[in-house]
Amino acid sequence: MMTDREKYHYSLKVMILIGLVVSVIMGVFALNIYYFREVEKSLIEQTYQDLKKENNETVVSLQRMVQERFGMLEVFSAYCDLPEGQEIEKWQKDLEPFEREGLRFGVSDSRGIMYYGNHEPRDVSSRSDYQRALSGENSVSRLPSQEFDGQGGIVLMVPVIRDGHVNGVACMEYTGADLGKYLKSTGFSKYGANLVFTKSGEMVVPSPGFEKYTTIYEMLKPMEFRSGQSLEQMEQAVGSGRSGYVAYGSNGSRELLYYQPAGIGDWMVASLVETEGYKRTLHKIWGLSESFITGTTSLLVCTFLFIVYMLYLRKKESKRAQKDSLTGVYTRETARKLVEQGLKGGGKKRFYACMFLDIDDFKKINDTFGHHRGDLVLTQAGQILNDCTREEDVIVRFGGDEFCIWLYGASGRKQPEAIAKRILNAFHLSGTIHASIGITLVGEEETEYDAILKRADQALYQAKRKGKNQYAVQL
C-alpha cells in the first residue's frame, strides 16, 4: 500500500519534473526566437551597411574612372590635330586601337562640329558641356538618349589649347551599358546592381533589366514602398542632394536601395539589392532553429519519459523490497513504517482495526508433507488474504505462519468481523488451510503500534483456546 503522503510526494516529484521539462522546452523555444530575431536584426543592419559600403566604393570607382579618363583626354588633346574636314584625320588613325563598341573619341573645331573617328560629324555647339569646355573647363555630363548607338551614356570633354587659346574640344563618350559593365565589376555585383542618375531623376547608367526607363522615378513608380516611405520623399531627398535608403517591392520581390551624391556634377549613385538572398538566409536559420527546437524537445521528452520510467522501476524495486518474496505481502519492517504513518492520520484516513492471524497446525503440515508444501500453503494464504481485503489495507507476514492485517478507512466492529468470516470461509473452501484470527479495534486517538498489536495477539490466543478455526475480538 502507498500512503497518501507517499502518493502526494510521488505526484509532486512527477509534477515538478513535468514543470522543469516544460520550462526548459519553453526556455529553448524563447531563446531560439530571441536568437532568430537578433540574427534577423543583425542581417538587416549588415545589409544596410554592406549596401552603403558598396555604394561608397561605386562612387569612388566612378570618380577615379572620370579622373583617369580626363587624364587620357588631356594627353590626347595636347598632341591631336584639329579637324581639317578631311576624310581621314591623323588623330583618327592614332585612336583606332583604342576605340571599341560602347566607347568613342571625338574632336571638334571652334565652330562646334564634333568629328567621331569614322562616324559622321555632329554639331554640338549648342550643348552646355561643349560651351564649358570651350571656356577652358573640363566637363562631364549625361549623354542625351539615343545619342550614341541608339542609347544614352556619358561624355567627357576637355579643351584643346594651342598657344594659350582654346581652339577646339576633345571628347570621350561611353554608352550607359558600357559604363554599367564597369560599375558592375565591383565585388557586390553578384548580390545587387548599381545605377547612376541625375538629381532630376534622369538615368545616366540604368540598372540591368530597367534600360527602358528614362528616369529612376519612372522605374520606381509601380513599386510598393515600405511603410513610412514614399517616392515623393525620395524625390525631395535626391533633389536636395541628400543620401538615403528606400525599401520597396513588387510581385513578391523585395529590394533595398541606397543613394548618395556622386561628387560629379548633379549625379547621384545608387546601389540596390534584392532581399531574397537575405530572406533565404533567414529561412535557413529559422529552419535550423526549428530543427533544433524539435530535436531538443524530443530529447527532453525522451529524457522525461526515461526519468519517469526509472522512477517507476525504482518504485517497483522499492515495493519488491518491501514485500515478502514467498507470500507477496508486506514485510514486518515495512508494515510498521506504513502503519505508524497511518495511525497519525486524522478522521477516516487512518487504521481502525488490527487482525492477527495464525495458520492452525502449520508445524504438522511441514512435518508431514515437508517444507515445500508448507511454502505452498503460505503462498496460498497470502493470495487469499489479498483477495479478501482491500488495496488500502496492509497485510503483513509477521513471522513463520503468522500474518497481521491492518484495516484502513472505516470504523466499527462489524466490518472487521465480516472480513474475518470471509477469510475463514475462503480458507475452508481451499480444503487445506485453517486459521485462527484475533481482532482488536484502534481508538480514534490511539497511535501506539506495539500496544495495538499486543491486543490483537491476545485476541488470537483467545481464538486458539476456543478451539481454533475461528476469530475472537478484544476491545
C-alpha positions as CSV (number, residue, x, y, z in Angstrom):
1,M,0.0,0.0,0.0
2,M,1.2,3.5,-0.8
3,T,0.1,6.0,1.8
4,D,-1.5,9.4,0.9
5,R,1.7,11.1,1.9
6,E,3.8,8.8,-0.4
7,K,1.3,9.3,-3.2
8,Y,1.5,13.1,-2.7
9,H,5.3,13.1,-2.7
10,Y,5.4,10.9,-5.8
11,S,2.9,13.0,-7.6
12,L,4.8,16.1,-6.6
13,K,8.0,14.7,-8.0
14,V,6.3,13.9,-11.3
15,M,4.7,17.4,-11.4
16,I,8.0,19.1,-10.6
17,L,9.7,17.0,-13.3
18,I,7.0,17.9,-15.9
19,G,7.2,21.6,-14.9
20,L,11.0,21.5,-15.4
21,V,10.7,19.8,-18.8
22,V,8.0,22.2,-19.9
23,S,10.1,25.2,-18.6
24,V,13.2,24.0,-20.4
25,I,11.2,23.5,-23.6
26,M,9.7,26.9,-23.4
27,G,13.1,28.4,-22.5
28,V,14.7,26.7,-25.5
29,F,11.9,28.0,-27.7
30,A,12.1,31.5,-26.3
31,L,15.9,31.6,-26.7
32,N,15.6,30.4,-30.3
33,I,13.0,33.1,-31.1
34,Y,15.3,35.7,-29.4
35,Y,18.3,34.4,-31.4
36,F,16.3,34.4,-34.6
37,R,15.1,38.0,-34.0
38,E,18.7,39.1,-33.2
39,V,20.1,37.4,-36.3
40,E,17.3,39.0,-38.4
41,K,18.1,42.4,-36.9
42,S,21.9,41.8,-37.5
43,L,21.3,40.7,-41.1
44,I,19.2,43.8,-41.8
45,E,21.8,46.1,-40.3
46,Q,24.6,44.3,-42.1
47,T,22.6,44.5,-45.4
48,Y,22.3,48.3,-44.9
49,Q,26.0,48.6,-44.0
50,D,27.1,46.5,-46.9
51,L,24.8,48.4,-49.3
52,K,26.2,51.7,-48.1
53,K,29.8,50.4,-48.3
54,E,29.1,49.2,-51.9
55,N,27.7,52.5,-52.9
56,N,30.7,54.4,-51.4
57,E,33.0,52.1,-53.4
58,T,31.0,52.7,-56.6
59,V,31.2,56.5,-56.1
60,V,35.0,56.2,-55.6
61,S,35.3,54.0,-58.7
62,L,33.2,56.3,-60.7
63,Q,35.2,59.4,-59.6
64,R,38.5,57.6,-60.2
65,M,37.4,56.5,-63.7
66,V,36.4,60.0,-64.6
67,Q,39.7,61.4,-63.4
68,E,41.6,58.7,-65.3
69,R,39.7,59.4,-68.5
70,F,40.2,63.2,-68.1
71,G,43.9,62.4,-67.8
72,M,43.8,60.4,-71.0
73,L,41.8,63.1,-72.8
74,E,44.2,65.9,-71.7
75,V,47.1,63.9,-73.1
76,F,45.2,63.3,-76.3
77,S,44.2,66.9,-76.6
78,A,47.8,68.0,-76.2
79,Y,49.0,66.3,-79.4
80,C,45.9,65.8,-81.6
81,D,45.5,67.9,-84.7
82,L,42.3,69.9,-85.0
83,P,39.9,68.7,-87.7
84,E,40.6,69.9,-91.2
85,G,37.5,68.3,-92.7
86,Q,39.5,65.6,-94.5
87,E,38.0,62.2,-94.9
88,I,40.5,60.6,-92.6
89,E,42.2,62.7,-90.0
90,K,45.6,61.9,-88.5
91,W,44.3,61.7,-84.9
92,Q,41.6,59.2,-86.1
93,K,44.3,56.8,-87.1
94,D,46.1,57.2,-83.7
95,L,42.9,56.4,-81.8
96,E,41.7,53.5,-83.9
97,P,43.3,50.9,-81.5
98,F,41.5,52.4,-78.5
99,E,38.0,52.7,-79.9
100,R,35.6,49.8,-79.4
101,E,31.9,49.1,-79.1
102,G,30.4,51.4,-76.4
103,L,33.4,53.8,-76.4
104,R,34.3,56.5,-78.9
105,F,36.5,59.6,-79.2
106,G,35.9,62.9,-80.9
107,V,37.5,66.2,-81.7
108,S,35.7,69.5,-82.5
109,D,36.7,72.7,-84.1
110,S,36.0,76.1,-82.7
111,R,32.6,76.2,-84.6
112,G,31.3,73.2,-82.6
113,I,31.4,70.5,-85.2
114,M,32.4,67.2,-83.5
115,Y,34.2,64.6,-85.6
116,Y,34.0,61.0,-84.3
117,G,36.6,58.7,-85.8
118,N,34.9,57.1,-88.8
119,H,31.5,58.4,-87.8
120,E,29.5,61.3,-89.2
121,P,30.3,64.7,-87.8
122,R,27.8,66.3,-85.4
123,D,27.0,69.8,-84.4
124,V,27.4,70.2,-80.6
125,S,27.8,73.9,-80.5
126,S,24.6,74.4,-78.6
127,R,25.3,71.9,-75.8
128,S,26.2,73.3,-72.4
129,D,29.0,70.8,-71.8
130,Y,30.7,71.9,-75.1
131,Q,30.3,75.6,-74.0
132,R,32.0,74.8,-70.6
133,A,34.9,73.0,-72.4
134,L,35.3,75.8,-74.9
135,S,35.6,78.2,-72.0
136,G,38.6,76.2,-70.7
137,E,36.9,73.8,-68.2
138,N,36.8,70.0,-68.1
139,S,33.2,68.8,-68.2
140,V,31.4,65.5,-67.7
141,S,27.7,65.2,-68.4
142,R,24.9,62.8,-69.3
143,L,24.8,61.9,-73.0
144,P,21.3,62.6,-74.3
145,S,19.2,59.5,-75.1
146,Q,19.6,57.9,-78.5
147,E,22.8,59.9,-79.0
148,F,25.3,57.0,-79.1
149,D,24.3,53.9,-81.0
150,G,20.7,54.5,-80.1
151,Q,21.3,54.8,-76.3
152,G,22.4,57.3,-73.8
153,G,25.6,57.4,-71.7
154,I,28.2,59.9,-70.5
155,V,30.5,62.3,-72.3
156,L,33.8,63.8,-71.0
157,M,35.1,67.0,-72.7
158,V,38.4,68.8,-72.3
159,P,39.6,72.0,-74.2
160,V,42.1,71.7,-76.9
161,I,44.5,74.5,-76.2
162,R,47.1,75.9,-78.7
163,D,49.3,78.9,-78.0
164,G,47.2,79.7,-74.8
165,H,43.9,79.7,-76.7
166,V,41.1,77.2,-76.8
167,N,40.8,76.1,-80.4
168,G,38.5,73.2,-80.0
169,V,37.3,70.4,-77.8
170,A,38.3,66.7,-77.4
171,C,35.7,64.3,-76.0
172,M,35.3,60.7,-74.9
173,E,31.9,59.1,-74.9
174,Y,30.7,55.9,-73.1
175,T,27.3,54.3,-73.6
176,G,25.3,53.7,-70.4
177,A,25.7,49.9,-71.0
178,D,29.5,50.1,-71.2
179,L,29.7,52.2,-68.1
180,G,27.3,49.8,-66.4
181,K,29.7,46.9,-67.1
182,Y,32.5,48.9,-65.4
183,L,30.4,49.6,-62.3
184,K,29.2,46.0,-62.2
185,S,32.8,44.8,-61.8
186,T,32.7,45.5,-58.1
187,G,32.6,42.7,-55.5
188,F,28.9,43.5,-54.7
189,S,27.7,43.0,-58.2
190,K,26.7,39.3,-57.7
191,Y,24.3,40.4,-55.0
192,G,22.8,43.6,-56.5
193,A,23.2,46.3,-59.1
194,N,24.4,49.9,-59.4
195,L,23.0,52.8,-61.3
196,V,23.8,56.5,-61.9
197,F,21.1,59.2,-62.3
198,T,20.8,62.9,-62.1
199,K,19.1,64.9,-59.3
200,S,16.1,65.3,-61.7
201,G,16.0,61.5,-61.9
202,E,17.3,61.1,-65.5
203,M,19.1,57.8,-65.9
204,V,22.8,58.1,-66.7
205,V,23.6,54.4,-66.1
206,P,20.4,52.3,-65.7
207,S,20.1,49.1,-63.7
208,P,20.2,45.9,-65.8
209,G,16.7,45.0,-66.8
210,F,15.5,48.6,-66.4
211,E,17.0,50.1,-69.5
212,K,13.6,51.1,-70.9
213,Y,13.1,53.7,-68.2
214,T,14.4,57.2,-68.8
215,T,14.2,58.2,-65.1
216,I,14.6,56.4,-61.8
217,Y,11.3,57.7,-60.7
218,E,9.6,56.1,-63.7
219,M,11.3,52.8,-62.7
220,L,10.2,53.0,-59.0
221,K,6.7,54.3,-59.6
222,P,5.0,50.9,-59.8
223,M,6.7,49.7,-56.7
224,E,5.1,49.4,-53.3
225,F,7.2,51.3,-50.7
226,R,7.7,50.2,-47.2
227,S,5.5,51.8,-44.5
228,G,6.7,55.3,-43.8
229,Q,8.5,55.8,-47.1
230,S,7.3,57.1,-50.5
231,L,8.6,58.1,-53.9
232,E,7.9,61.8,-53.1
233,Q,10.1,61.7,-50.1
234,M,12.9,60.2,-52.2
235,E,12.5,62.8,-54.9
236,Q,12.8,65.6,-52.2
237,A,15.9,64.0,-50.7
238,V,17.6,63.5,-54.1
239,G,16.7,67.0,-55.2
240,S,18.4,68.3,-52.1
241,G,21.4,66.2,-52.7
242,R,20.9,64.1,-49.6
243,S,21.7,60.4,-49.3
244,G,19.1,57.8,-48.0
245,Y,17.5,54.3,-48.1
246,V,14.3,53.1,-49.7
247,A,12.8,49.7,-49.4
248,Y,10.2,48.6,-51.9
249,G,8.7,45.5,-53.6
250,S,6.7,44.2,-56.4
251,N,5.2,40.8,-57.2
252,G,6.5,39.3,-54.0
253,S,10.1,40.6,-54.6
254,R,11.6,42.9,-52.1
255,E,14.5,45.3,-52.8
256,L,16.6,47.8,-50.8
257,L,18.2,50.8,-52.5
258,Y,20.7,53.3,-51.1
259,Y,21.5,56.6,-53.0
260,Q,24.0,59.4,-52.4
261,P,25.7,62.2,-54.4
262,A,28.4,61.1,-56.8
263,G,30.5,64.1,-56.3
264,I,30.4,64.6,-60.1
265,G,28.1,67.4,-61.3
266,D,24.5,66.7,-60.2
267,W,24.8,63.0,-60.5
268,M,23.6,60.5,-57.9
269,V,24.9,57.0,-57.5
270,A,22.6,54.2,-56.2
271,S,23.1,50.6,-55.2
272,L,20.2,48.2,-54.9
273,V,20.0,44.6,-53.7
274,E,17.2,42.1,-53.7
275,T,16.5,40.9,-50.2
276,E,15.5,37.4,-51.3
277,G,19.0,36.2,-50.6
278,Y,18.8,37.6,-47.1
279,K,15.3,36.1,-46.7
280,R,16.6,32.7,-47.8
281,T,19.3,33.0,-45.2
282,L,16.7,33.8,-42.6
283,H,14.5,30.9,-43.7
284,K,17.5,28.6,-43.5
285,I,18.4,29.9,-40.0
286,W,14.7,29.5,-38.9
287,G,14.7,26.0,-40.4
288,L,17.8,25.2,-38.4
289,S,16.2,26.7,-35.3
290,E,13.0,24.7,-35.8
291,S,15.1,21.5,-36.2
292,F,17.0,22.4,-33.0
293,I,13.8,23.1,-31.1
294,T,12.2,19.9,-32.4
295,G,15.3,17.9,-31.6
296,T,15.7,19.5,-28.2
297,T,12.0,19.0,-27.4
298,S,12.2,15.3,-28.5
299,L,15.4,14.8,-26.4
300,L,13.8,16.4,-23.4
301,V,10.6,14.4,-23.8
302,C,12.6,11.2,-24.1
303,T,14.7,12.2,-21.1
304,F,11.5,12.9,-19.2
305,L,10.0,9.6,-20.2
306,F,13.2,7.8,-19.3
307,I,13.3,9.5,-15.8
308,V,9.6,8.6,-15.2
309,Y,10.4,5.1,-16.3
310,M,13.4,5.0,-13.9
311,L,11.2,6.3,-11.1
312,Y,8.6,3.7,-11.9
313,L,11.3,1.0,-11.8
314,R,12.7,2.4,-8.6
315,K,9.2,2.4,-7.1
316,K,8.7,-1.1,-8.3
317,E,12.0,-2.3,-6.9
318,S,11.2,-0.4,-3.7
319,K,7.9,-2.2,-3.5
320,R,9.5,-5.5,-4.2
321,A,12.0,-4.9,-1.4
322,Q,9.0,-4.1,0.9
323,K,7.2,-7.4,0.1
324,D,7.8,-10.9,1.4
325,S,9.2,-12.9,-1.5
326,L,7.1,-16.0,-0.7
327,T,3.7,-14.7,0.1
328,G,3.7,-11.3,-1.7
329,V,2.6,-9.4,1.3
330,Y,4.5,-6.6,3.2
331,T,7.4,-7.5,5.4
332,R,7.3,-6.8,9.1
333,E,9.6,-3.8,9.0
334,T,7.9,-2.1,6.0
335,A,4.4,-2.6,7.6
336,R,5.5,-1.0,10.8
337,K,6.5,2.2,8.9
338,L,3.3,2.3,6.9
339,V,1.0,1.6,9.8
340,E,2.7,4.1,12.1
341,Q,2.3,6.8,9.4
342,G,-1.4,5.8,9.0
343,L,-2.1,5.9,12.7
344,K,-1.1,9.6,12.7
345,G,-3.8,10.4,10.2
346,G,-7.0,12.1,11.4
347,G,-10.6,11.3,10.7
348,K,-11.4,8.3,8.4
349,K,-7.9,8.3,6.8
350,R,-6.3,6.0,9.4
351,F,-6.2,2.4,10.5
352,Y,-9.2,1.4,12.6
353,A,-8.7,-2.3,13.3
354,C,-5.9,-4.9,13.5
355,M,-6.3,-8.6,12.9
356,F,-3.7,-11.1,13.9
357,L,-3.9,-14.5,12.1
358,D,-2.1,-17.8,12.7
359,I,-2.4,-20.9,10.4
360,D,-3.6,-23.8,12.5
361,D,-1.4,-26.8,12.8
362,F,1.2,-25.4,10.3
363,K,4.0,-27.3,12.0
364,K,2.2,-30.5,11.4
365,I,1.9,-29.7,7.7
366,N,5.6,-29.1,7.5
367,D,6.5,-32.2,9.4
368,T,4.0,-34.4,7.4
369,F,4.3,-33.1,3.9
370,G,7.6,-31.2,4.0
371,H,8.7,-27.6,3.8
372,H,7.9,-27.3,0.2
373,R,4.2,-28.0,0.9
374,G,4.4,-25.6,3.8
375,D,5.7,-22.8,1.5
376,L,2.8,-23.5,-0.9
377,V,0.3,-23.1,2.0
378,L,1.9,-19.8,3.0
379,T,1.7,-18.6,-0.7
380,Q,-1.9,-19.6,-0.9
381,A,-2.6,-17.9,2.4
382,G,-1.1,-14.7,1.1
383,Q,-3.3,-14.8,-2.0
384,I,-6.5,-15.5,0.0
385,L,-5.7,-12.6,2.4
386,N,-5.2,-10.2,-0.6
387,D,-8.4,-11.4,-2.2
388,C,-10.4,-10.9,1.0
389,T,-9.2,-7.4,1.8
390,R,-9.0,-4.0,0.0
391,E,-6.0,-2.5,-1.7
392,E,-5.6,0.2,1.0
393,D,-5.4,-2.5,3.8
394,V,-1.9,-3.6,4.9
395,I,-1.3,-7.3,5.0
396,V,1.9,-8.4,6.8
397,R,3.8,-11.6,7.2
398,F,4.7,-11.2,10.8
399,G,6.8,-14.3,11.1
400,G,6.6,-18.0,10.2
401,D,2.9,-18.8,9.7
402,E,1.7,-15.6,11.4
403,F,0.0,-12.8,9.5
404,C,-1.2,-9.4,10.5
405,I,-3.9,-7.3,8.8
406,W,-4.4,-3.6,9.4
407,L,-7.8,-2.4,8.2
408,Y,-7.8,1.2,6.8
409,G,-10.5,3.8,6.4
410,A,-13.8,3.0,8.1
411,S,-14.6,2.3,11.8
412,G,-16.7,0.0,13.9
413,R,-16.7,-3.7,14.9
414,K,-18.9,-5.2,12.2
415,Q,-16.6,-4.6,9.3
416,P,-13.6,-6.4,10.8
417,E,-15.7,-9.4,11.9
418,A,-17.2,-9.6,8.4
419,I,-13.8,-9.7,6.8
420,A,-12.6,-12.3,9.4
421,K,-15.6,-14.5,8.4
422,R,-14.8,-14.1,4.7
423,I,-11.2,-15.1,5.3
424,L,-12.1,-18.2,7.4
425,N,-14.6,-19.2,4.7
426,A,-12.0,-18.8,1.9
427,F,-9.5,-20.9,3.9
428,H,-12.2,-23.6,4.5
429,L,-13.0,-23.7,0.7
430,S,-9.3,-24.2,-0.1
431,G,-9.6,-27.5,1.7
432,T,-6.1,-27.4,3.1
433,I,-5.9,-24.3,5.3
434,H,-7.5,-23.4,8.6
435,A,-6.6,-20.4,10.7
436,S,-7.4,-18.6,13.9
437,I,-7.9,-14.8,14.0
438,G,-7.6,-12.2,16.7
439,I,-9.2,-8.8,16.2
440,T,-8.8,-5.5,18.1
441,L,-10.2,-2.1,17.3
442,V,-8.0,1.0,17.2
443,G,-9.1,4.0,19.2
444,E,-9.5,7.3,17.4
445,E,-6.7,8.9,19.3
446,E,-4.6,5.7,19.6
447,T,-1.1,5.8,17.9
448,E,0.9,3.1,19.8
449,Y,1.7,0.4,17.2
450,D,3.0,-2.1,19.7
451,A,0.1,-1.8,22.1
452,I,-2.5,-2.4,19.4
453,L,-0.5,-5.4,18.1
454,K,-0.3,-6.8,21.6
455,R,-4.1,-6.7,22.0
456,A,-4.6,-8.4,18.6
457,D,-2.1,-11.1,19.7
458,Q,-4.1,-11.7,22.9
459,A,-7.3,-11.9,20.9
460,L,-5.6,-14.6,18.7
461,Y,-4.8,-16.7,21.7
462,Q,-8.4,-16.5,22.8
463,A,-9.5,-17.9,19.4
464,K,-6.9,-20.6,19.7
465,R,-8.1,-21.6,23.2
466,K,-11.7,-21.7,21.9
467,G,-10.8,-24.5,19.5
468,K,-9.1,-22.8,16.5
469,N,-10.5,-22.1,13.0
470,Q,-12.4,-19.1,14.4
471,Y,-11.9,-15.5,15.4
472,A,-12.0,-13.6,18.7
473,V,-12.4,-9.9,19.4
474,Q,-10.6,-7.9,22.2
475,L,-11.6,-4.3,22.5
